[in-house]
Amino acid sequence: MTLNNLGLLLASTGRGQAAEPLYERALRTFTASLERGHPKIRACADNYAALLREQGKSAAALALERKYGA
């Protein structure tokens, strides 16, 4: 969960652009190593979608929510 947590920290301190690649990497790692629907995947997707919405990227956030059930 470290990459996801670091993404949360960066996003909460106004550094969303730096958080975005961390969320992407965390999602890739989680989806490669965990079963579909695992809570860690869902938590990371939720966090990433929230960041995307804050950045005005609603379509990308919606796509994540549809893909990962966020």
Buried (B, 14 or more C-beta within 10 A) or exposed (E): EEBBBBBBEBBEEEEBEBBBEBBBBBBEBBBEEEEEEBEBBBBBBBBBBBBBBEBEBEEBBBEBBEEBEB
